[in-house]
Amino acid sequence: MSAIEVSYRIQGNGPPLYMVHGIGSRKTTWDSLIAELQEDFTCVSYDLRGHGESPVPDTPYTLDQLVEDLEALRIKLGHEKIHVIGHSLGGMIGPAYARAHLERTLSVGLLSTAAGRNDEDRAKLKAVGEAMGSKGVVPVISTLVERWYTDEFIARRPDLIKMRIKQVEDTPENVFLSVFDIYSTTEMAPWLHEIDCPCLVLTGELDGACNPRLNHFMADQLPNSRLVILDGIKHSILVEGPERVIPHVRDFLLGLK
Protein backbone atom coordinates (compact mmCIF):
# COMPACT_ATOMS: atom_id res chain seq x y z
CA MET A 1 0.00 0.00 0.00
CA SER A 2 1.46 3.35 -1.05
CA ALA A 3 -0.88 5.58 0.95
CA ILE A 4 0.32 8.78 2.58
CA GLU A 5 -0.96 10.62 5.66
CA VAL A 6 -2.97 13.54 4.29
CA SER A 7 -3.76 16.81 6.06
CA TYR A 8 -7.33 16.70 7.35
CA ARG A 9 -9.94 18.44 9.53
CA ILE A 10 -12.80 16.95 11.57
CA GLN A 11 -15.84 19.14 12.24
CA GLY A 12 -19.23 18.22 13.63
CA ASN A 13 -21.01 15.20 15.08
CA GLY A 14 -22.86 12.24 13.66
CA PRO A 15 -22.16 9.70 10.90
CA PRO A 16 -18.82 10.39 9.18
CA LEU A 17 -18.94 12.25 5.87
CA TYR A 18 -15.63 12.30 3.99
CA MET A 19 -15.31 15.23 1.58
CA VAL A 20 -12.96 14.97 -1.42
CA HIS A 21 -12.01 18.07 -3.42
CA GLY A 22 -11.00 18.37 -7.06
CA ILE A 23 -7.94 19.32 -9.10
CA GLY A 24 -5.80 22.05 -7.58
CA SER A 25 -8.34 22.74 -4.86
CA ARG A 26 -8.21 22.47 -1.06
CA LYS A 27 -10.18 21.05 1.84
CA THR A 28 -11.50 24.55 2.56
CA THR A 29 -13.64 24.24 -0.60
CA TRP A 30 -16.14 22.39 1.58
CA ASP A 31 -16.49 25.11 4.25
CA SER A 32 -19.95 26.30 3.18
CA LEU A 33 -21.34 22.76 3.16
CA ILE A 34 -19.67 21.90 6.46
CA ALA A 35 -21.27 24.90 8.14
CA GLU A 36 -24.70 23.50 7.28
CA LEU A 37 -24.02 19.77 7.74
CA GLN A 38 -21.87 19.59 10.87
CA GLU A 39 -24.83 19.41 13.25
CA ASP A 40 -25.84 16.09 11.71
CA PHE A 41 -22.57 14.68 10.36
CA THR A 42 -18.93 14.38 11.33
CA CYS A 43 -17.42 16.19 8.35
CA VAL A 44 -13.91 15.01 7.42
CA SER A 45 -12.31 17.21 4.78
CA TYR A 46 -8.75 16.70 3.60
CA ASP A 47 -6.16 17.88 1.09
CA LEU A 48 -5.36 15.39 -1.65
CA ARG A 49 -1.75 14.29 -1.92
CA GLY A 50 0.33 17.06 -3.47
CA HIS A 51 -2.23 19.70 -2.49
CA GLY A 52 -2.43 22.23 0.33
CA GLU A 53 -0.89 20.99 3.56
CA SER A 54 -0.57 17.35 2.50
CA PRO A 55 2.78 15.78 1.56
CA VAL A 56 3.90 15.99 -2.06
CA PRO A 57 5.07 12.55 -3.21
CA ASP A 58 6.73 12.17 -6.58
CA THR A 59 4.37 12.15 -9.55
CA PRO A 60 2.69 10.61 -11.47
CA TYR A 61 -0.20 9.69 -9.20
CA THR A 62 -2.88 7.10 -9.91
CA LEU A 63 -6.56 6.90 -9.04
CA ASP A 64 -5.79 3.81 -6.96
CA GLN A 65 -3.31 5.80 -4.86
CA LEU A 66 -5.89 8.51 -4.22
CA VAL A 67 -8.32 5.80 -3.10
CA GLU A 68 -5.64 4.29 -0.84
CA ASP A 69 -5.06 7.69 0.79
CA LEU A 70 -8.77 7.93 1.59
CA GLU A 71 -8.89 4.43 3.02
CA ALA A 72 -5.77 5.09 5.12
CA LEU A 73 -7.47 8.17 6.56
CA ARG A 74 -10.60 6.17 7.38
CA ILE A 75 -8.48 3.58 9.18
CA LYS A 76 -6.54 6.28 11.05
CA LEU A 77 -9.73 7.93 12.28
CA GLY A 78 -11.37 4.62 13.17
CA HIS A 79 -14.65 5.05 11.29
CA GLU A 80 -16.22 1.69 10.46
CA LYS A 81 -18.41 2.98 7.63
CA ILE A 82 -18.43 6.33 5.87
CA HIS A 83 -20.37 8.56 3.51
CA VAL A 84 -18.14 9.93 0.74
CA ILE A 85 -18.85 13.06 -1.30
CA GLY A 86 -16.52 14.37 -3.97
CA HIS A 87 -16.35 17.21 -6.49
CA SER A 88 -14.91 16.83 -10.01
CA LEU A 89 -11.88 14.53 -9.61
CA GLY A 90 -13.17 13.90 -6.07
CA GLY A 91 -16.38 12.69 -7.69
CA MET A 92 -14.32 9.95 -9.31
CA ILE A 93 -12.34 9.10 -6.19
CA GLY A 94 -15.60 8.53 -4.25
CA PRO A 95 -17.08 5.87 -6.55
CA ALA A 96 -13.65 4.27 -7.01
CA TYR A 97 -13.39 4.05 -3.23
CA ALA A 98 -16.84 2.49 -3.02
CA ARG A 99 -15.90 -0.04 -5.68
CA ALA A 100 -12.83 -1.08 -3.67
CA HIS A 101 -14.49 -0.87 -0.24
CA LEU A 102 -18.22 -1.25 -0.77
CA GLU A 103 -18.65 -2.79 2.67
CA ARG A 104 -17.26 0.43 4.18
CA THR A 105 -19.32 2.85 2.07
CA LEU A 106 -22.70 4.17 3.23
CA SER A 107 -23.28 6.46 0.24
CA VAL A 108 -21.47 8.38 -2.49
CA GLY A 109 -22.00 11.94 -3.71
CA LEU A 110 -20.82 12.50 -7.27
CA LEU A 111 -20.70 16.28 -7.79
CA SER A 112 -19.68 17.87 -11.09
CA THR A 113 -18.01 14.76 -12.44
CA ALA A 114 -18.18 12.65 -15.58
CA ALA A 115 -18.56 9.18 -17.05
CA GLY A 116 -19.60 7.92 -20.46
CA ARG A 117 -17.50 10.43 -22.38
CA ASN A 118 -17.56 10.25 -26.17
CA ASP A 119 -14.67 10.87 -28.57
CA GLU A 120 -15.41 14.60 -28.73
CA ASP A 121 -15.42 14.90 -24.93
CA ARG A 122 -12.08 13.11 -24.70
CA ALA A 123 -10.54 15.19 -27.49
CA LYS A 124 -11.45 18.45 -25.73
CA LEU A 125 -9.88 17.29 -22.47
CA LYS A 126 -6.79 16.07 -24.29
CA ALA A 127 -6.40 19.49 -25.93
CA VAL A 128 -6.59 21.25 -22.55
CA GLY A 129 -4.06 18.84 -21.06
CA GLU A 130 -1.68 19.30 -23.97
CA ALA A 131 -1.98 23.10 -23.75
CA MET A 132 -1.12 23.03 -20.05
CA GLY A 133 1.74 20.61 -20.70
CA SER A 134 3.31 22.79 -23.38
CA LYS A 135 2.52 26.31 -22.11
CA GLY A 136 2.30 25.66 -18.38
CA VAL A 137 -0.75 25.58 -16.13
CA VAL A 138 -0.79 29.24 -15.07
CA PRO A 139 -0.66 30.67 -18.63
CA VAL A 140 -3.91 28.86 -19.51
CA ILE A 141 -5.66 29.60 -16.21
CA SER A 142 -8.10 32.01 -17.87
CA THR A 143 -9.44 29.13 -19.98
CA LEU A 144 -10.00 27.09 -16.83
CA VAL A 145 -11.70 29.98 -15.00
CA GLU A 146 -14.12 30.43 -17.91
CA ARG A 147 -14.95 26.71 -17.71
CA TRP A 148 -15.46 26.80 -13.96
CA TYR A 149 -17.58 29.95 -13.43
CA THR A 150 -20.32 31.90 -15.17
CA ASP A 151 -19.44 35.34 -16.55
CA GLU A 152 -21.79 36.95 -14.05
CA PHE A 153 -20.04 35.34 -11.10
CA ILE A 154 -16.58 36.21 -12.44
CA ALA A 155 -17.65 39.86 -12.61
CA ARG A 156 -19.41 39.84 -9.23
CA ARG A 157 -16.87 37.96 -7.09
CA PRO A 158 -13.33 38.75 -8.27
CA ASP A 159 -12.13 37.97 -4.73
CA LEU A 160 -13.18 34.33 -4.98
CA ILE A 161 -11.79 34.03 -8.50
CA LYS A 162 -8.46 35.40 -7.25
CA MET A 163 -8.47 32.91 -4.36
CA ARG A 164 -9.10 29.99 -6.73
CA ILE A 165 -6.36 31.11 -9.11
CA LYS A 166 -3.93 31.30 -6.18
CA GLN A 167 -4.82 27.73 -5.20
CA VAL A 168 -3.88 26.61 -8.70
CA GLU A 169 -0.69 28.68 -8.69
CA ASP A 170 0.30 27.21 -5.31
CA THR A 171 -0.22 23.64 -6.50
CA PRO A 172 3.02 22.20 -7.93
CA GLU A 173 2.63 22.08 -11.70
CA ASN A 174 3.62 18.43 -11.95
CA VAL A 175 0.94 17.59 -9.37
CA PHE A 176 -1.73 19.59 -11.20
CA LEU A 177 -0.88 17.94 -14.51
CA SER A 178 -0.82 14.49 -12.93
CA VAL A 179 -4.24 14.76 -11.30
CA PHE A 180 -5.67 16.40 -14.43
CA ASP A 181 -4.48 13.35 -16.34
CA ILE A 182 -6.30 11.08 -13.88
CA TYR A 183 -9.46 13.14 -14.28
CA SER A 184 -9.27 13.29 -18.07
CA THR A 185 -8.45 9.61 -18.66
CA THR A 186 -10.57 7.89 -15.99
CA GLU A 187 -13.68 6.24 -17.40
CA MET A 188 -16.09 4.91 -14.79
CA ALA A 189 -18.63 3.58 -17.28
CA PRO A 190 -17.47 -0.08 -17.18
CA TRP A 191 -17.92 -0.42 -13.45
CA LEU A 192 -20.48 2.11 -12.16
CA HIS A 193 -23.09 -0.66 -12.06
CA GLU A 194 -21.07 -2.28 -9.25
CA ILE A 195 -21.74 0.66 -6.90
CA ASP A 196 -25.07 -0.33 -5.37
CA CYS A 197 -25.01 1.96 -2.32
CA PRO A 198 -27.18 5.12 -2.50
CA CYS A 199 -25.62 7.74 -4.78
CA LEU A 200 -26.35 11.43 -5.37
CA VAL A 201 -25.43 12.60 -8.89
CA LEU A 202 -25.41 16.40 -9.14
CA THR A 203 -24.01 18.82 -11.72
CA GLY A 204 -24.49 22.26 -13.24
CA GLU A 205 -26.56 22.71 -16.37
CA LEU A 206 -23.78 24.74 -18.02
CA ASP A 207 -20.84 22.56 -16.96
CA GLY A 208 -19.06 21.87 -20.24
CA ALA A 209 -16.88 18.93 -19.23
CA CYS A 210 -19.27 17.37 -16.68
CA ASN A 211 -22.50 18.15 -18.48
CA PRO A 212 -26.03 16.87 -17.88
CA ARG A 213 -25.72 14.25 -20.65
CA LEU A 214 -22.85 12.55 -18.82
CA ASN A 215 -24.64 12.84 -15.49
CA HIS A 216 -27.83 11.30 -16.86
CA PHE A 217 -25.63 8.43 -18.04
CA MET A 218 -24.10 8.00 -14.58
CA ALA A 219 -27.48 8.06 -12.88
CA ASP A 220 -28.74 5.41 -15.30
CA GLN A 221 -25.73 3.17 -14.68
CA LEU A 222 -25.82 3.42 -10.89
CA PRO A 223 -28.36 0.98 -9.38
CA ASN A 224 -29.48 3.34 -6.59
CA SER A 225 -29.12 6.98 -7.59
CA ARG A 226 -30.74 10.41 -7.39
CA LEU A 227 -30.02 12.93 -10.16
CA VAL A 228 -30.02 16.72 -9.73
CA ILE A 229 -29.20 19.27 -12.44
CA LEU A 230 -28.74 22.86 -11.23
CA ASP A 231 -29.76 25.35 -13.89
CA GLY A 232 -27.62 28.31 -14.92
CA ILE A 233 -24.35 27.25 -13.28
CA LYS A 234 -21.05 25.81 -14.50
CA HIS A 235 -18.44 23.58 -12.83
CA SER A 236 -17.46 25.20 -9.53
CA ILE A 237 -20.77 24.69 -7.78
CA LEU A 238 -19.19 24.60 -4.32
CA VAL A 239 -17.84 28.12 -4.79
CA GLU A 240 -20.43 29.77 -7.02
CA GLY A 241 -23.57 28.15 -5.64
CA PRO A 242 -23.09 26.29 -2.35
CA GLU A 243 -26.48 27.51 -1.12
CA ARG A 244 -28.05 25.65 -4.04
CA VAL A 245 -26.07 22.47 -3.46
CA ILE A 246 -26.60 22.21 0.30
CA PRO A 247 -30.37 21.43 0.33
CA HIS A 248 -29.93 18.52 -2.10
CA VAL A 249 -26.95 17.07 -0.23
CA ARG A 250 -28.66 17.49 3.15
CA ASP A 251 -31.93 15.92 1.99
CA PHE A 252 -30.10 13.02 0.38
CA LEU A 253 -27.94 12.26 3.43
CA LEU A 254 -30.63 12.79 6.06
CA GLY A 255 -32.89 10.46 4.09
CA LEU A 256 -30.35 7.71 4.73
CA LYS A 257 -30.02 8.17 8.51
C-alpha positions as CSV (number, residue, x, y, z in Angstrom):
1,M,0.0,0.0,0.0
2,S,1.5,3.4,-1.1
3,A,-0.9,5.6,1.0
4,I,0.3,8.8,2.6
5,E,-1.0,10.6,5.7
6,V,-3.0,13.5,4.3
7,S,-3.8,16.8,6.1
8,Y,-7.3,16.7,7.4
9,R,-9.9,18.4,9.5
10,I,-12.8,16.9,11.6
11,Q,-15.8,19.1,12.2
12,G,-19.2,18.2,13.6
13,N,-21.0,15.2,15.1
14,G,-22.9,12.2,13.7
15,P,-22.2,9.7,10.9
16,P,-18.8,10.4,9.2
17,L,-18.9,12.3,5.9
18,Y,-15.6,12.3,4.0
19,M,-15.3,15.2,1.6
20,V,-13.0,15.0,-1.4
21,H,-12.0,18.1,-3.4
22,G,-11.0,18.4,-7.1
23,I,-7.9,19.3,-9.1
24,G,-5.8,22.1,-7.6
25,S,-8.3,22.7,-4.9
26,R,-8.2,22.5,-1.1
27,K,-10.2,21.0,1.8
28,T,-11.5,24.6,2.6
29,T,-13.6,24.2,-0.6
30,W,-16.1,22.4,1.6
31,D,-16.5,25.1,4.2
32,S,-19.9,26.3,3.2
33,L,-21.3,22.8,3.2
34,I,-19.7,21.9,6.5
35,A,-21.3,24.9,8.1
36,E,-24.7,23.5,7.3
37,L,-24.0,19.8,7.7
38,Q,-21.9,19.6,10.9
39,E,-24.8,19.4,13.3
40,D,-25.8,16.1,11.7
41,F,-22.6,14.7,10.4
42,T,-18.9,14.4,11.3
43,C,-17.4,16.2,8.4
44,V,-13.9,15.0,7.4
45,S,-12.3,17.2,4.8
46,Y,-8.8,16.7,3.6
47,D,-6.2,17.9,1.1
48,L,-5.4,15.4,-1.7
49,R,-1.7,14.3,-1.9
50,G,0.3,17.1,-3.5
51,H,-2.2,19.7,-2.5
52,G,-2.4,22.2,0.3
53,E,-0.9,21.0,3.6
54,S,-0.6,17.3,2.5
55,P,2.8,15.8,1.6
56,V,3.9,16.0,-2.1
57,P,5.1,12.5,-3.2
58,D,6.7,12.2,-6.6
59,T,4.4,12.1,-9.5
60,P,2.7,10.6,-11.5
61,Y,-0.2,9.7,-9.2
62,T,-2.9,7.1,-9.9
63,L,-6.6,6.9,-9.0
64,D,-5.8,3.8,-7.0
65,Q,-3.3,5.8,-4.9
66,L,-5.9,8.5,-4.2
67,V,-8.3,5.8,-3.1
68,E,-5.6,4.3,-0.8
69,D,-5.1,7.7,0.8
70,L,-8.8,7.9,1.6
71,E,-8.9,4.4,3.0
72,A,-5.8,5.1,5.1
73,L,-7.5,8.2,6.6
74,R,-10.6,6.2,7.4
75,I,-8.5,3.6,9.2
76,K,-6.5,6.3,11.0
77,L,-9.7,7.9,12.3
78,G,-11.4,4.6,13.2
79,H,-14.6,5.1,11.3
80,E,-16.2,1.7,10.5
81,K,-18.4,3.0,7.6
82,I,-18.4,6.3,5.9
83,H,-20.4,8.6,3.5
84,V,-18.1,9.9,0.7
85,I,-18.8,13.1,-1.3
86,G,-16.5,14.4,-4.0
87,H,-16.4,17.2,-6.5
88,S,-14.9,16.8,-10.0
89,L,-11.9,14.5,-9.6
90,G,-13.2,13.9,-6.1
91,G,-16.4,12.7,-7.7
92,M,-14.3,9.9,-9.3
93,I,-12.3,9.1,-6.2
94,G,-15.6,8.5,-4.2
95,P,-17.1,5.9,-6.6
96,A,-13.6,4.3,-7.0
97,Y,-13.4,4.1,-3.2
98,A,-16.8,2.5,-3.0
99,R,-15.9,0.0,-5.7
100,A,-12.8,-1.1,-3.7
101,H,-14.5,-0.9,-0.2
102,L,-18.2,-1.3,-0.8
103,E,-18.7,-2.8,2.7
104,R,-17.3,0.4,4.2
105,T,-19.3,2.8,2.1
106,L,-22.7,4.2,3.2
107,S,-23.3,6.5,0.2
108,V,-21.5,8.4,-2.5
109,G,-22.0,11.9,-3.7
110,L,-20.8,12.5,-7.3
111,L,-20.7,16.3,-7.8
112,S,-19.7,17.9,-11.1
113,T,-18.0,14.8,-12.4
114,A,-18.2,12.6,-15.6
115,A,-18.6,9.2,-17.1
116,G,-19.6,7.9,-20.5
117,R,-17.5,10.4,-22.4
118,N,-17.6,10.3,-26.2
119,D,-14.7,10.9,-28.6
120,E,-15.4,14.6,-28.7
121,D,-15.4,14.9,-24.9
122,R,-12.1,13.1,-24.7
123,A,-10.5,15.2,-27.5
124,K,-11.5,18.4,-25.7
125,L,-9.9,17.3,-22.5
126,K,-6.8,16.1,-24.3
127,A,-6.4,19.5,-25.9
128,V,-6.6,21.3,-22.5
129,G,-4.1,18.8,-21.1
130,E,-1.7,19.3,-24.0
131,A,-2.0,23.1,-23.8
132,M,-1.1,23.0,-20.1
133,G,1.7,20.6,-20.7
134,S,3.3,22.8,-23.4
135,K,2.5,26.3,-22.1
136,G,2.3,25.7,-18.4
137,V,-0.8,25.6,-16.1
138,V,-0.8,29.2,-15.1
139,P,-0.7,30.7,-18.6
140,V,-3.9,28.9,-19.5
141,I,-5.7,29.6,-16.2
142,S,-8.1,32.0,-17.9
143,T,-9.4,29.1,-20.0
144,L,-10.0,27.1,-16.8
145,V,-11.7,30.0,-15.0
146,E,-14.1,30.4,-17.9
147,R,-14.9,26.7,-17.7
148,W,-15.5,26.8,-14.0
149,Y,-17.6,30.0,-13.4
150,T,-20.3,31.9,-15.2
151,D,-19.4,35.3,-16.5
152,E,-21.8,37.0,-14.0
153,F,-20.0,35.3,-11.1
154,I,-16.6,36.2,-12.4
155,A,-17.6,39.9,-12.6
156,R,-19.4,39.8,-9.2
157,R,-16.9,38.0,-7.1
158,P,-13.3,38.7,-8.3
159,D,-12.1,38.0,-4.7
160,L,-13.2,34.3,-5.0
161,I,-11.8,34.0,-8.5
162,K,-8.5,35.4,-7.3
163,M,-8.5,32.9,-4.4
164,R,-9.1,30.0,-6.7
165,I,-6.4,31.1,-9.1
166,K,-3.9,31.3,-6.2
167,Q,-4.8,27.7,-5.2
168,V,-3.9,26.6,-8.7
169,E,-0.7,28.7,-8.7
170,D,0.3,27.2,-5.3
171,T,-0.2,23.6,-6.5
172,P,3.0,22.2,-7.9
173,E,2.6,22.1,-11.7
174,N,3.6,18.4,-12.0
175,V,0.9,17.6,-9.4
176,F,-1.7,19.6,-11.2
177,L,-0.9,17.9,-14.5
178,S,-0.8,14.5,-12.9
179,V,-4.2,14.8,-11.3
180,F,-5.7,16.4,-14.4
181,D,-4.5,13.4,-16.3
182,I,-6.3,11.1,-13.9
183,Y,-9.5,13.1,-14.3
184,S,-9.3,13.3,-18.1
185,T,-8.4,9.6,-18.7
186,T,-10.6,7.9,-16.0
187,E,-13.7,6.2,-17.4
188,M,-16.1,4.9,-14.8
189,A,-18.6,3.6,-17.3
190,P,-17.5,-0.1,-17.2
191,W,-17.9,-0.4,-13.4
192,L,-20.5,2.1,-12.2
193,H,-23.1,-0.7,-12.1
194,E,-21.1,-2.3,-9.3
195,I,-21.7,0.7,-6.9
196,D,-25.1,-0.3,-5.4
197,C,-25.0,2.0,-2.3
198,P,-27.2,5.1,-2.5
199,C,-25.6,7.7,-4.8
200,L,-26.3,11.4,-5.4
201,V,-25.4,12.6,-8.9
202,L,-25.4,16.4,-9.1
203,T,-24.0,18.8,-11.7
204,G,-24.5,22.3,-13.2
205,E,-26.6,22.7,-16.4
206,L,-23.8,24.7,-18.0
207,D,-20.8,22.6,-17.0
208,G,-19.1,21.9,-20.2
209,A,-16.9,18.9,-19.2
210,C,-19.3,17.4,-16.7
211,N,-22.5,18.1,-18.5
212,P,-26.0,16.9,-17.9
213,R,-25.7,14.3,-20.6
214,L,-22.9,12.5,-18.8
215,N,-24.6,12.8,-15.5
216,H,-27.8,11.3,-16.9
217,F,-25.6,8.4,-18.0
218,M,-24.1,8.0,-14.6
219,A,-27.5,8.1,-12.9
220,D,-28.7,5.4,-15.3
221,Q,-25.7,3.2,-14.7
222,L,-25.8,3.4,-10.9
223,P,-28.4,1.0,-9.4
224,N,-29.5,3.3,-6.6
225,S,-29.1,7.0,-7.6
226,R,-30.7,10.4,-7.4
227,L,-30.0,12.9,-10.2
228,V,-30.0,16.7,-9.7
229,I,-29.2,19.3,-12.4
230,L,-28.7,22.9,-11.2
231,D,-29.8,25.3,-13.9
232,G,-27.6,28.3,-14.9
233,I,-24.3,27.3,-13.3
234,K,-21.1,25.8,-14.5
235,H,-18.4,23.6,-12.8
236,S,-17.5,25.2,-9.5
237,I,-20.8,24.7,-7.8
238,L,-19.2,24.6,-4.3
239,V,-17.8,28.1,-4.8
240,E,-20.4,29.8,-7.0
241,G,-23.6,28.1,-5.6
242,P,-23.1,26.3,-2.4
243,E,-26.5,27.5,-1.1
244,R,-28.1,25.6,-4.0
245,V,-26.1,22.5,-3.5
246,I,-26.6,22.2,0.3
247,P,-30.4,21.4,0.3
248,H,-29.9,18.5,-2.1
249,V,-27.0,17.1,-0.2
250,R,-28.7,17.5,3.2
251,D,-31.9,15.9,2.0
252,F,-30.1,13.0,0.4
253,L,-27.9,12.3,3.4
254,L,-30.6,12.8,6.1
255,G,-32.9,10.5,4.1
256,L,-30.4,7.7,4.7
257,K,-30.0,8.2,8.5
